[in-house]
Amino acid sequence: MRNNISHGGDFLALRLQANETTSNRDAIGARVEVTTINPSSKRQTQVKTLRAGSGFLAQSSKWLHFGLGNKNRVERVTVHWPGTSQPEEFRGVSNNDRFILVQGSSRVAKALGRHPVSTLDPAVPDLPPQTGSVRLALTVRLPGPSVSYR
């Protein structure tokens, strides 16, 4: 499968790092609200919850990805950490980047390394040589003899 669509808008990727005293290390169960503002000063809020997995023998990514659309700017990120009653607000987050949010510091750290953006060349199919014969798969089963057993 290959995704050939063009870049459709801005994004934000967040990873949470809890303090391990009031919250679990991976911040599973944290609720994150990303508030954006567009050029006409209209605010929108997206909410996601960090989950460990949602299926049998499955593991979810610890990165939370938000689609921001076009011309929207991140105003603030609010995290409701598990085990705490007060939400924590983070500012200084920009579009099209990945950040690590550390509990209790209101500090935003840019994630090191970027996912490489690479383009894939179209694959050339390896077709068998052409022959004069045809293979046809039957779509209806042929009747067989009735078999009984003890």
Order of alpha helices (4+ residues) and beta strands (2+ residues): beta-beta-beta-beta-beta-beta-beta-beta
